[in-house]
Amino acid sequence: MTLPAQRIASVEFAVDLFRQARNVLVLTGAGISTPSGIPDFRSEGSGLWSRDEPLEVASLSTFRTAPEKFYGWFRPLARHIFHAGPNPAHLALAELEVGGRTHCVATQNIDMLHQKAGSHNVVELHGTLATLSCSQCYAQTPSSDALDAFIESGKIPQCRQCGAVMKPDVILFGEQLPQKAWYAAQRAARNCDLMVVVGSSLEVLPVAGLPMQALDRGAHLIIVNNSPTYLNVRADVVLTEDAATILPEIAKRVLHA
């Protein structure tokens, strides 16, 4: 890859920060998965929330009172996710983990693409599509079979034990973050000496506050995102590039240069 001249200095500075760091936390958002064909939520015109009101289709109250409305909205997104594969950005982060250069990925995504790429220490802050739980008896089951059938036919998943509607184990509006995941992400933010934000607009609390926890303890900050964030002014390096293009370049220089 040939970098624009104005980007070379920024990339090299990012590479130096990776090499000097002892504990690196990567925080990822929807922007890392858009090159895999998964729509994000907030992009003007193409984001999911430019077409739908989130509290009307993706809230816990909607799921409880009108699960068919939630599942009607969710079906196209589930199809995108289940047919998607990791892109070069996910693969680059997995390579950096294998090379001992990153220590944790905390993700706002529910698409499991970090795990598919080979990352092992992944904290899923907004839940996962890997499992479903019964809304009545709380029995949990792998999602693959039930969601495959749902994507193909539109049949809402039902519990095999009690017959109630199954809910994907993702966080909807009105739900708290998974406690174990949230505590793990906070510990990682407080202990890291370099945080790398990839593909997140840092607009959704409380996750958007994690970089501040790192900065307040003296950590460096790299932001890779197509649009500005509230922390651009505090970052050591800001790269307004496609993550699937720039992360492999950084990983190559960190691991092999």
Secondary structure, 3 states (H helix, E strand, C coil): CCCCHHHHHHHHHHHHHHHHCCCEEEEECHHHCHHHCCCCCCCCCCCHHHCCCHHHHCEHHHHHHCHHHHHHHHHHHHHHHHHCCCCHHHHHHHHHHHCCCCCEEEECCCCCHHHHHCCCCEEECCEEEEEEEECCCCCEEEHHHHHHHHHHHCCCCECCCCCCEEEEEECCECCCCCHHHHHHHHHHHHHCCEEEEECCCCCCCCHHHHHHHHHCCCCEEEEECCCCCCCHHHCCEEECCCHHHHHHHHHHHHHHC
